[in-house]
């Protein structure tokens, strides 16, 4: 495996110690950054592509191609990289898009303030052009679900390692987690603190709640402290964190792709109460969870599960069975390898 990446990404420097792994640094480049800004203005490249613009991708790819002569497969991660490497890939390459960034921009537009909504509408239009071009450039495009499809894409669901449950006591009645600055998680956490948690406390005054994830803002920390909610930010071990929760609350109203946190909750043996949006692309799990749409209903369902040990344990068992059957990481890797032409069963 050969990796082209900016320095420090994906553990690349340490990984170069392995004889089967070579790392090619895409060095920072002022010239590429300036060209990227120009492309945003003149070619309507999406603004989010500026995140990957200030690196010499073409130079790093050229060095790797020179040394390797040929590759069994070339995998590009995320469509926002496409404008800067388009001339370096061919129809044998695979774009691992994860989710549609056009769809993500649309979700951001729905969550935005009226002042910024038009910016996200424009970004959605720009990203649609990039994804249309990507559909004509790559041999295969991989997304996490059919809902994210663009071009002639193939869906491969999220994969996770199902570890044995260790039987540790679950210290928190309810919990939510995710990368907290991300707009969809920030909205979910705020809704949880402002409306759902008070409705739970009205029914269950002694209930406990924990919110975890990187990047908790001072405003969220202060609001959670006033509400009697514990904040853990960052979370050192997500698997252990999830295993400390009885009922996972997933009040997600926006976002694209698949909610990895929902799969993590099922793997951890939690019962789950969430919105339809939280279970996007996760129909096998949604069939066994409680799906609600407003704060009062979410609170009522969560408390009912907390009070009914048999129902909670039965749900958590069914959800974990689905994870082991439908979302095993080994199956995901085998299918991806087959799509990339590296063997295995598609």
C-alpha positions in Angstrom: 0.0 0.0 0.0 1.3 3.4 -1.0 -0.3 6.6 0.6 -0.3 10.1 -0.9 -1.3 12.5 1.9 -0.3 15.7 3.6 2.2 15.1 6.4 0.8 13.8 9.7 -2.5 12.5 8.2 -3.6 9.0 8.8 -0.6 8.2 10.9 1.6 8.2 7.7 5.0 8.9 9.2 4.8 6.0 11.6 3.3 3.8 8.9 6.3 4.3 6.7 8.3 2.0 9.0 6.3 -1.0 7.5 8.1 -2.6 4.5 4.7 -3.0 2.8 3.8 0.7 3.2 5.2 3.8 1.5 4.3 7.3 2.1 4.5 10.3 -0.3 3.9 13.6 1.2 1.7 16.1 -0.6 3.7 19.2 0.5 2.1 22.5 1.3 2.2 24.8 -1.7 1.4 28.5 -1.8 1.1 28.3 -5.6 -1.5 25.5 -5.4 -3.4 27.5 -2.7 -3.6 30.6 -5.0 -4.6 28.4 -7.9 -7.3 26.9 -5.8 -8.8 30.3 -4.8 -8.7 31.3 -8.5 -10.6 28.1 -9.5 -13.3 28.9 -6.9 -13.8 32.3 -8.5 -13.4 31.4 -12.2 -14.4 27.8 -12.5 -17.0 27.6 -9.6 -15.1 25.0 -7.7 -16.9 24.4 -4.4 -15.6 26.5 -1.5 -15.1 23.3 0.6 -12.5 22.1 -1.9 -10.2 24.8 -0.6 -9.6 22.5 2.4 -7.6 20.3 0.1 -6.3 22.9 -2.3 -3.0 24.1 -0.7 -1.1 20.9 -1.3 1.0 19.7 -4.3 -1.1 16.6 -4.9 0.1 16.2 -8.5 3.7 16.3 -7.6 3.3 13.6 -4.9 1.2 11.4 -7.2 3.8 11.8 -9.9 6.6 10.7 -7.5 4.6 7.6 -6.5 3.8 6.7 -10.1 7.4 7.0 -11.1 8.6 4.7 -8.3 5.8 2.2 -8.6 5.5 2.1 -12.4 1.9 0.8 -12.0 -0.7 0.2 -9.3 -3.2 -2.7 -8.8 -5.7 -0.1 -7.7 -5.9 3.7 -7.1 -8.4 4.9 -4.4 -9.2 8.5 -3.9 -10.9 9.5 -0.7 -13.7 12.2 -0.8 -14.9 14.1 -3.8 -13.6 17.5 -2.5 -10.1 16.2 -3.6 -11.3 15.6 -7.2 -10.7 19.1 -8.7 -7.0 19.0 -7.8 -6.1 15.5 -8.9 -8.5 15.0 -11.8 -5.6 14.8 -14.4 -3.7 12.3 -12.3 -6.4 9.5 -12.2 -8.0 7.4 -14.9 -11.1 5.2 -15.4 -9.5 2.4 -13.4 -9.5 4.5 -10.3 -12.0 4.2 -7.4 -13.5 7.3 -5.7 -14.4 6.5 -2.1 -16.8 9.3 -1.8 -18.3 8.1 1.6 -21.4 10.4 1.2 -22.5 12.9 -1.4 -21.1 16.3 -0.6 -23.8 17.8 -2.7 -26.4 16.2 -0.4 -24.4 17.3 2.6 -24.5 20.9 1.4 -28.2 20.6 0.9 -28.6 19.5 4.6 -26.4 22.4 5.7 -28.6 24.7 3.8 -31.7 23.4 5.6 -30.0 23.9 9.0 -28.5 27.4 8.1 -29.7 30.8 9.1 -31.6 32.7 6.5 -28.6 34.9 5.9 -26.2 32.0 5.1 -28.8 29.8 3.4 -28.1 31.1 -0.1 -24.3 30.4 0.3 -25.1 26.7 1.0 -27.5 26.6 -1.9 -24.7 27.9 -4.2 -22.3 25.4 -2.7 -24.8 22.6 -3.4 -24.9 23.6 -7.1 -21.1 23.8 -7.3 -20.6 20.4 -5.7 -23.2 18.9 -8.0 -21.0 19.8 -10.9 -17.9 18.2 -9.3 -19.8 15.0 -8.6 -21.2 14.9 -12.1 -17.6 15.2 -13.5 -16.4 12.6 -11.0 -19.0 10.2 -12.3 -17.4 10.5 -15.8 -13.8 10.2 -14.5 -13.6 7.2 -12.2 -14.1 3.6 -13.0 -16.1 3.1 -9.7 -17.6 5.4 -7.1 -18.3 4.0 -3.7 -20.8 5.5 -1.2 -22.2 4.3 2.1 -25.8 4.0 1.0 -28.1 4.2 -2.0 -29.4 7.5 -0.6 -25.9 9.0 -1.3 -25.6 7.8 -4.8 -24.3 9.9 -7.7 -22.9 8.8 -11.0 -22.7 5.0 -11.4 -22.0 4.5 -7.7 -22.0 1.4 -5.6 -23.1 1.4 -2.0 -21.0 -0.3 0.7 -22.4 0.1 4.2 -20.4 1.2 7.3 -18.3 -1.6 8.8 -17.4 -2.0 12.5 -15.6 -4.6 14.6 -18.0 -6.2 17.0 -16.1 -6.8 20.2 -17.4 -8.9 23.1 -19.5 -7.0 25.7 -17.6 -7.0 28.9 -20.5 -6.7 31.3 -19.3 -3.5 32.8 -22.0 -1.5 34.8 -23.7 1.1 32.7 -23.2 4.3 34.7 -25.4 6.6 32.5 -29.1 6.2 31.8 -28.9 8.1 28.5 -26.2 9.3 26.2 -25.4 11.0 22.9 -22.1 11.4 21.1 -20.4 12.6 18.0 -17.9 15.2 16.7 -19.6 18.1 18.4 -18.6 21.0 16.1 -20.2 19.2 13.1 -23.4 21.1 12.4 -25.7 18.1 12.6 -24.3 16.9 15.9 -24.3 20.5 17.3 -27.9 20.8 16.5 -28.8 17.4 18.0 -26.9 18.2 21.2 -28.6 21.6 21.5 -32.0 20.1 21.0 -31.2 17.4 23.5 -30.2 20.0 26.2 -32.9 22.6 25.5 -36.0 20.4 24.9 -35.5 16.6 25.2 -33.7 16.5 28.5 -36.2 18.7 30.4 -39.0 16.4 29.1 -37.0 13.4 30.4 -36.4 15.0 33.7 -40.0 15.8 34.1 -40.8 12.1 33.9 -37.6 10.8 35.6 -36.1 13.5 37.9 -33.1 11.3 38.9 -32.1 10.3 35.4 -28.5 10.8 34.3 -27.3 11.9 30.8 -23.8 12.1 29.2 -22.8 13.8 26.0 -19.5 12.9 24.5 -17.3 13.8 21.6 -14.4 16.0 20.5 -14.7 19.8 20.3 -17.4 20.6 22.8 -17.9 24.4 22.8 -17.9 26.5 26.0 -21.6 27.4 25.3 -22.5 23.7 25.2 -20.5 22.9 28.3 -22.1 25.7 30.3 -25.7 24.8 29.1 -25.1 21.1 29.9 -23.8 22.0 33.4 -26.9 24.1 34.1 -29.1 21.2 32.9 -27.3 18.5 35.0 -25.7 16.8 32.0 -22.2 15.4 32.0 -19.9 16.4 29.1 -16.9 14.2 28.1 -14.8 15.9 25.5 -12.7 14.4 24.1 -13.7 10.8 24.5 -10.6 8.6 24.9 -12.2 5.3 24.1 -15.5 5.5 22.2 -16.3 1.7 22.6 -16.0 1.9 26.4 -17.9 5.2 26.5 -20.8 3.7 24.5 -20.8 0.6 26.8 -21.4 2.9 29.8 -24.9 4.0 28.5 -28.2 2.2 28.8 -30.3 4.1 26.2 -28.6 5.9 23.4 -30.5 9.0 22.3 -29.9 10.1 18.7 -32.0 13.2 18.0 -30.4 13.9 14.6 -32.3 16.3 12.3 -29.7 17.0 9.6 -26.8 15.4 7.9 -25.8 13.0 5.1 -24.1 9.6 4.9 -24.6 7.1 7.7 -24.6 7.9 11.4 -21.6 5.8 12.6 -22.6 6.6 16.1 -25.8 4.6 15.6 -23.9 1.6 14.5 -21.5 2.1 17.5 -24.4 2.3 19.9 -25.9 -1.0 18.5 -22.5 -2.7 18.8 -22.1 -1.5 22.3 -25.4 -3.1 23.4 -27.4 0.1 23.9 -31.0 0.4 23.3 -31.6 3.2 20.8 -34.2 6.0 20.4 -33.7 8.3 17.5 -35.2 10.2 14.6 -35.7 8.9 11.1 -32.7 11.1 10.0 -30.4 9.4 12.5 -31.1 6.0 10.8 -30.6 7.2 7.2 -29.1 4.3 5.3 -29.5 2.0 8.3 -32.9 0.4 7.7 -31.9 -3.0 9.2 -31.1 -1.2 12.5 -34.1 1.1 12.3 -36.4 -1.9 12.2 -35.5 -2.8 15.8 -35.1 0.7 17.3 -37.6 3.3 18.5 -38.1 6.0 15.9 -39.7 9.3 17.0 -40.0 12.8 15.6 -40.4 15.4 18.3 -38.9 16.1 21.7 -41.8 14.8 23.8 -42.0 11.5 21.9 -38.3 11.0 22.1 -38.3 11.6 25.8 -41.4 9.4 26.4 -39.9 6.5 24.4 -36.5 6.8 26.1 -38.0 6.7 29.6 -40.2 3.8 28.8 -37.1 1.8 27.7 -35.2 2.8 30.8 -38.1 1.6 33.0 -38.6 -1.7 31.2 -35.4 -3.8 31.6 -36.8 -6.7 29.5 -37.7 -4.5 26.6 -34.4 -2.6 26.8 -32.3 -5.8 26.8 -34.4 -7.4 24.1 -33.9 -4.4 21.8 -30.2 -4.2 22.5 -29.8 -7.9 21.7 -31.6 -7.6 18.4 -29.6 -4.5 17.4 -26.3 -6.1 18.2 -27.3 -9.2 16.2 -28.0 -6.9 13.2 -24.5 -5.3 13.6 -22.8 -8.7 13.6 -24.8 -9.8 10.6 -25.0 -6.7 8.4 -22.2 -4.4 9.4 -19.2 -6.6 10.0 -16.0 -4.8 9.0 -14.5 -7.9 7.4 -17.4 -8.0 4.9 -17.1 -4.3 4.1 -13.4 -4.7 3.4 -13.9 -7.8 1.2 -16.5 -6.0 -0.9 -14.4 -2.9 -1.3 -11.4 -5.0 -2.3 -13.5 -6.7 -4.9 -14.8 -3.4 -6.3 -11.2 -2.1 -6.4 -10.1 -5.2 -8.3 -8.0 -6.6 -5.5 -9.9 -10.0 -5.1 -12.5 -11.1 -2.7 -16.2 -11.5 -3.2 -18.3 -8.5 -4.4 
